Amino acid sequence: MSAIASKLRSHWVEVAWGAFSAANVAVIVLLERWETIPFHFIWVSLTLVYGFRVWRLRTTMAVLLVVMLVTGGALVWTVTRGHERLDEVAEVPLMAAMFVAMVWHARRRQAAAEEARRLAENEHRLLERQREFVRDASHELRTPITVARGHAELIRAENRETQTGEDIAVVLDELDRLERLSERLLVLAAAEHPSFLAVAMVQIEPLVLGTARRWEPTADREWRVEVAADGWIRADAERLAIALDALIENAVKATDEGEGIRIAASHTDGSLVIEVADTGVGIDPEQLARVFDRFSRIDAARARGRGGTGLGLAIVKAIAEAHGGSVSADGEPDRGATFRMHLPGFRSVRARPEESQDREFPASNRGL
């Protein structure tokens, strides 16, 4: 009995429609006029029910046959009693045709939905496999890169003043780039994972100034740092540092010695804006739309010729979007470029008057 009750609960729509239809058949048989109204109620309700509950084809044909026989028999009964004309019976095949049209439409819609679901599942599995491959490949690359670098450094130590030493220096540079590539692929592969961020309250000034101090000795540029955002943001400090490093690295690669790089942090409408501008080779405005794409090569000077991987700005975008933010860029050829991260949730704090929030390096002669 429990199995029957469970089955009835799972098919309560069909059970309710069966009771409704039986009541309408009884009305057709008992009434002396207006018999076609409950007749139409039966067929219209059947069509509506099928629109929501698509049955198997054999079940559908069996239900259609039963409804045709029952409603047709009920109309014939009213005709024999003289309550309706014989031509009313012709409505049975007409209503059946309407139901068949609904069957065709519903089954076609169901097939399309199943195909869309199958394609979505296949795409999801493919994306997961791609992410797993990138993660695995990035992990597996670390050991051979480390081993190769160790041997290369030993060879360079013994051949510093020879052609072999110069060749090994090139090998080490390529190994460094390969290591950066594997690390960035790993970051991008993990960007959509729920555990990608470890958020906490991050103070803006130490983050920006600390990153600038790390980069200042690495490149002979005219550095300028401005921190006008006195406050905090709920974010992953390590990921933000990676994004800021990528923006600064991009600016260093786009500039030559003596050119200017400006790193700034400000806030507007409750959002933090981190900006890195340079006076380097610039960007064609037509290429701005794809500057944050993976492996984007927007300019020869910003490409592999200067050691780039084409993933730095893509990582910036992934990290910003993981925080619910966005990225933007503008620039012109030979007039520099500006890249920005917009991050929501900035919380301002009131600093003491004697505290300085800005640290400026010498400004660029090119007007940063």
C-alpha positions as CSV (number, residue, x, y, z in Angstrom):
1,M,0.0,0.0,0.0
2,S,2.8,2.4,0.8
3,A,4.3,1.9,-2.7
4,I,1.0,2.7,-4.3
5,A,0.6,5.8,-2.1
6,S,4.1,7.0,-3.0
7,K,3.3,6.5,-6.7
8,L,0.1,8.4,-6.4
9,R,1.9,11.3,-4.7
10,S,4.4,11.5,-7.5
11,H,1.6,11.6,-10.1
12,W,-0.8,13.8,-8.2
13,V,-1.3,16.1,-11.3
14,E,-2.4,13.1,-13.3
15,V,-4.6,11.8,-10.5
16,A,-6.2,15.3,-10.1
17,W,-6.8,15.6,-13.8
18,G,-8.4,12.1,-13.9
19,A,-10.8,13.0,-11.2
20,F,-11.6,16.3,-12.9
21,S,-12.2,14.6,-16.2
22,A,-14.4,11.9,-14.7
23,A,-16.6,14.6,-13.1
24,N,-16.9,16.3,-16.4
25,V,-17.9,13.0,-18.2
26,A,-20.6,12.6,-15.5
27,V,-21.8,16.1,-16.2
28,I,-22.0,15.4,-20.0
29,V,-24.1,12.3,-19.4
30,L,-26.4,13.9,-16.8
31,L,-27.0,17.3,-18.4
32,E,-29.7,17.9,-20.9
33,R,-28.0,21.0,-22.5
34,W,-24.5,22.6,-22.6
35,E,-22.9,19.2,-22.7
36,T,-20.1,20.5,-25.0
37,I,-18.7,22.8,-22.2
38,P,-17.5,20.0,-19.9
39,F,-16.4,18.2,-23.1
40,H,-14.0,21.1,-23.9
41,F,-12.9,21.2,-20.3
42,I,-11.7,17.7,-20.5
43,W,-9.6,18.2,-23.7
44,V,-8.2,21.7,-22.8
45,S,-7.2,20.4,-19.3
46,L,-5.5,17.3,-20.9
47,T,-3.5,19.6,-23.3
48,L,-2.4,21.8,-20.4
49,V,-1.4,18.9,-18.2
50,Y,0.7,17.4,-21.0
51,G,2.4,20.8,-21.5
52,F,3.8,20.5,-18.0
53,R,4.1,16.7,-17.7
54,V,5.4,15.1,-20.9
55,W,4.7,11.4,-20.8
56,R,6.3,8.6,-22.7
57,L,5.0,8.2,-26.2
58,R,3.2,4.9,-25.5
59,T,1.4,6.3,-22.5
60,T,0.5,9.4,-24.4
61,M,-1.1,7.4,-27.2
62,A,-3.0,5.2,-24.7
63,V,-4.4,8.3,-22.8
64,L,-5.4,9.9,-26.1
65,L,-7.2,6.8,-27.3
66,V,-9.1,6.5,-23.9
67,V,-10.1,10.2,-23.9
68,M,-11.3,10.0,-27.5
69,L,-13.4,6.9,-26.8
70,V,-14.9,8.2,-23.5
71,T,-15.7,11.7,-24.7
72,G,-16.9,10.5,-28.1
73,G,-19.1,7.9,-26.3
74,A,-20.5,10.6,-24.0
75,L,-21.3,12.9,-27.0
76,V,-23.0,10.0,-28.8
77,W,-25.1,9.3,-25.7
78,T,-26.3,13.0,-25.8
79,V,-27.0,12.7,-29.5
80,T,-29.2,9.5,-29.0
81,R,-31.1,11.4,-26.3
82,G,-31.7,14.2,-28.7
83,H,-29.8,16.8,-26.7
84,E,-27.1,17.5,-29.3
85,R,-26.8,17.2,-33.1
86,L,-24.7,14.5,-34.6
87,D,-22.2,17.0,-36.0
88,E,-21.0,17.7,-32.5
89,V,-19.3,14.3,-32.5
90,A,-16.9,15.7,-35.1
91,E,-15.3,17.8,-32.4
92,V,-13.6,14.7,-31.0
93,P,-11.0,14.3,-33.8
94,L,-10.6,18.1,-33.9
95,M,-9.7,18.2,-30.2
96,A,-7.5,15.2,-30.7
97,A,-5.6,17.0,-33.4
98,M,-5.1,20.0,-31.1
99,F,-3.7,17.6,-28.4
100,V,-1.4,15.9,-31.0
101,A,0.0,19.4,-31.9
102,M,0.7,20.0,-28.2
103,V,2.4,16.6,-28.0
104,W,4.6,17.4,-31.0
105,H,5.5,20.8,-29.6
106,A,6.2,19.5,-26.0
107,R,8.3,16.6,-27.2
108,R,10.3,18.9,-29.5
109,R,10.9,21.4,-26.6
110,Q,11.9,18.5,-24.3
111,A,14.4,17.2,-26.9
112,A,15.9,20.7,-27.3
113,A,16.1,21.1,-23.5
114,E,17.8,17.7,-23.1
115,E,20.3,18.5,-25.9
116,A,21.1,21.9,-24.3
117,R,21.6,20.2,-20.9
118,R,23.8,17.5,-22.5
119,L,25.9,20.2,-24.3
120,A,26.2,22.2,-21.1
121,E,27.3,19.1,-19.1
122,N,29.9,18.2,-21.8
123,E,31.2,21.8,-21.8
124,H,31.4,21.7,-18.0
125,R,33.3,18.4,-18.1
126,L,35.6,19.8,-20.8
127,L,36.4,22.9,-18.8
128,E,37.0,20.8,-15.7
129,R,39.4,18.6,-17.6
130,Q,41.2,21.7,-19.0
131,R,41.6,23.1,-15.5
132,E,42.8,19.8,-14.1
133,F,45.3,19.5,-17.0
134,V,46.6,23.1,-16.4
135,R,46.9,22.5,-12.7
136,D,48.6,19.1,-13.2
137,A,50.9,20.4,-15.9
138,S,51.9,23.4,-13.8
139,H,52.7,21.3,-10.8
140,E,54.6,18.7,-12.9
141,L,56.7,21.4,-14.6
142,R,58.1,22.7,-11.3
143,T,60.4,19.7,-10.6
144,P,62.1,19.5,-14.0
145,I,62.5,23.2,-14.2
146,T,64.1,23.3,-10.8
147,V,66.4,20.4,-11.7
148,A,67.3,22.0,-15.1
149,R,68.1,25.3,-13.4
150,G,70.3,23.7,-10.9
151,H,72.4,22.0,-13.6
152,A,72.5,25.1,-15.7
153,E,73.7,27.2,-12.8
154,L,76.5,24.8,-12.1
155,I,77.6,24.9,-15.8
156,R,77.5,28.7,-15.8
157,A,79.5,28.9,-12.6
158,E,82.3,26.9,-14.3
159,N,82.1,28.8,-17.7
160,R,81.3,32.4,-16.8
161,E,83.8,33.9,-19.2
162,T,83.1,31.6,-22.2
163,Q,80.6,31.3,-24.9
164,T,79.1,28.4,-23.0
165,G,78.4,30.7,-20.0
166,E,76.6,33.2,-22.3
167,D,74.5,30.4,-23.8
168,I,73.6,29.0,-20.3
169,A,72.5,32.5,-19.3
170,V,70.0,32.4,-22.2
171,V,68.8,29.0,-21.0
172,L,68.3,30.3,-17.4
173,D,66.3,33.2,-18.7
174,E,64.1,30.9,-20.6
175,L,63.7,28.6,-17.6
176,D,62.7,31.6,-15.5
177,R,60.1,32.6,-18.0
178,L,58.8,29.0,-18.2
179,E,58.5,29.0,-14.4
180,R,56.6,32.2,-14.4
181,L,54.3,30.8,-17.1
182,S,53.6,27.7,-15.1
183,E,52.8,29.7,-12.0
184,R,50.5,32.0,-13.8
185,L,48.7,29.2,-15.5
186,L,48.2,27.7,-12.1
187,V,46.7,30.9,-10.8
188,L,44.3,31.2,-13.8
189,A,43.3,27.6,-13.4
190,A,42.4,28.2,-9.8
191,A,40.7,31.5,-10.3
192,E,37.1,30.1,-10.6
193,H,37.5,27.7,-7.7
194,P,35.5,28.7,-4.5
195,S,38.6,28.5,-2.4
196,F,40.6,30.8,-4.7
197,L,40.5,33.7,-2.2
198,A,41.4,33.8,1.4
199,V,39.8,37.1,2.4
200,A,40.7,39.3,5.3
201,M,40.8,43.0,6.0
202,V,43.8,44.4,4.0
203,Q,45.2,47.9,4.7
204,I,45.8,49.7,1.4
205,E,48.9,51.8,2.2
206,P,51.3,49.0,3.3
207,L,50.2,46.9,0.4
208,V,50.9,49.5,-2.3
209,L,54.0,51.0,-0.7
210,G,55.5,47.6,0.1
211,T,55.0,46.4,-3.5
212,A,56.5,49.6,-4.9
213,R,59.6,49.3,-2.6
214,R,60.2,45.8,-3.9
215,W,60.1,46.9,-7.5
216,E,62.1,50.2,-7.2
217,P,65.6,48.6,-7.1
218,T,64.8,46.2,-10.0
219,A,64.4,48.8,-12.8
220,D,66.0,52.2,-13.5
221,R,62.7,54.1,-13.9
222,E,61.4,57.3,-12.5
223,W,59.0,55.9,-9.9
224,R,56.1,57.8,-8.4
225,V,53.8,56.3,-5.8
226,E,50.6,58.0,-4.5
227,V,48.3,56.5,-1.9
228,A,45.2,58.6,-1.5
229,A,43.1,55.7,-0.3
230,D,43.4,55.8,3.5
231,G,41.5,52.7,4.6
232,W,40.9,49.0,4.3
233,I,39.3,46.5,1.9
234,R,38.1,43.0,2.5
235,A,40.3,41.0,0.1
236,D,43.0,38.4,-0.4
237,A,46.2,40.3,0.3
238,E,48.4,37.7,-1.5
239,R,46.2,37.7,-4.6
240,L,46.1,41.5,-4.7
241,A,49.9,41.6,-4.5
242,I,50.2,39.2,-7.4
243,A,47.8,41.4,-9.5
244,L,49.7,44.6,-8.6
245,D,53.0,42.8,-9.4
246,A,51.6,41.9,-12.8
247,L,50.6,45.5,-13.5
248,I,54.0,46.8,-12.5
249,E,55.8,44.2,-14.5
250,N,53.8,45.1,-17.5
251,A,54.7,48.8,-17.0
252,V,58.4,47.9,-16.6
253,K,58.4,45.9,-19.8
254,A,56.7,48.7,-21.7
255,T,59.3,51.4,-20.6
256,D,63.0,52.0,-21.0
257,E,65.5,53.3,-18.5
258,G,64.6,56.8,-17.2
259,E,61.0,56.6,-18.3
260,G,58.2,57.0,-15.7
261,I,56.0,54.6,-13.8
262,R,53.2,55.8,-11.5
263,I,51.5,53.6,-8.9
264,A,48.4,55.1,-7.3
265,A,45.6,54.0,-5.0
266,S,42.4,56.1,-4.6
267,H,38.8,55.5,-3.8
268,T,35.5,56.6,-5.3
269,D,31.9,55.6,-4.5
270,G,33.0,53.0,-2.0
271,S,35.4,51.3,-4.4
272,L,39.2,51.1,-4.3
273,V,41.0,52.0,-7.6
274,I,44.6,50.8,-8.0
275,E,46.2,52.4,-11.0
276,V,49.6,51.7,-12.7
277,A,50.5,54.2,-15.4
278,D,53.6,54.3,-17.6
279,T,55.2,56.6,-20.2
280,G,56.3,53.8,-22.4
281,V,55.3,52.5,-25.8
282,G,51.6,52.9,-25.2
283,I,48.7,50.9,-26.7
284,D,46.6,51.3,-29.9
285,P,43.1,52.3,-28.8
286,E,41.7,49.6,-31.1
287,Q,43.5,46.9,-29.1
288,L,42.2,48.0,-25.7
289,A,39.2,45.7,-25.9
290,R,41.4,42.6,-25.8
291,V,44.3,43.8,-23.6
292,F,43.3,41.6,-20.7
293,D,42.7,38.5,-22.8
294,R,44.9,35.4,-22.1
295,F,48.0,35.3,-24.3
296,S,47.1,38.6,-25.8
297,R,49.9,40.2,-27.9
298,I,48.9,43.8,-28.2
299,D,52.3,45.2,-29.0
300,A,55.6,43.8,-29.9
301,A,57.3,45.8,-27.2
302,R,54.9,44.3,-24.6
303,A,55.3,40.8,-26.0
304,R,57.9,38.0,-25.6
305,G,60.7,40.1,-26.9
306,R,60.8,41.6,-23.4
307,G,60.1,38.4,-21.5
308,G,56.3,38.5,-21.3
309,T,54.1,35.5,-21.1
310,G,50.8,37.1,-22.2
311,L,49.2,36.1,-19.0
312,G,50.0,38.9,-16.6
313,L,47.1,41.1,-17.4
314,A,44.7,38.1,-17.7
315,I,45.7,37.3,-14.1
316,V,44.9,40.9,-13.0
317,K,41.5,40.5,-14.6
318,A,40.8,37.1,-13.0
319,I,41.8,38.4,-9.5
320,A,39.8,41.6,-9.8
321,E,36.7,39.7,-10.9
322,A,37.2,37.1,-8.2
323,H,36.9,40.0,-5.7
324,G,33.7,41.2,-7.5
325,G,35.6,44.0,-9.2
326,S,36.7,44.9,-12.7
327,V,39.6,46.2,-14.8
328,S,40.1,48.9,-17.4
329,A,42.9,50.4,-19.5
330,D,43.5,53.3,-21.7
331,G,46.5,54.6,-23.7
332,E,47.8,55.8,-27.0
333,P,50.8,54.7,-29.1
334,D,54.1,56.2,-27.9
335,R,52.3,58.1,-25.1
336,G,52.1,55.5,-22.4
337,A,49.3,53.5,-20.9
338,T,47.2,53.3,-17.7
339,F,45.8,50.1,-16.2
340,R,43.3,50.1,-13.4
341,M,41.8,47.6,-10.9
342,H,38.4,48.6,-9.5
343,L,37.6,46.7,-6.3
344,P,34.4,47.1,-4.3
345,G,34.0,47.4,-0.5
346,F,36.5,50.1,0.4
347,R,36.3,51.3,4.0
348,S,37.8,54.6,4.8
349,V,39.4,55.4,8.1
350,R,40.3,58.9,9.4
351,A,44.1,59.3,9.7
352,R,45.8,61.7,12.1
353,P,46.7,65.0,10.6
354,E,50.4,64.5,11.0
355,E,50.3,61.2,9.1
356,S,51.4,61.3,5.5
357,Q,49.5,59.1,3.2
358,D,51.6,59.7,0.1
359,R,55.1,58.8,-0.9
360,E,56.3,60.3,-4.1
361,F,59.3,59.3,-6.1
362,P,60.7,61.8,-8.6
363,A,58.1,62.6,-11.2
364,S,58.8,61.6,-14.8
365,N,59.9,64.3,-17.2
366,R,57.4,62.9,-19.7
367,G,54.4,64.2,-17.6
368,L,53.0,61.2,-15.7
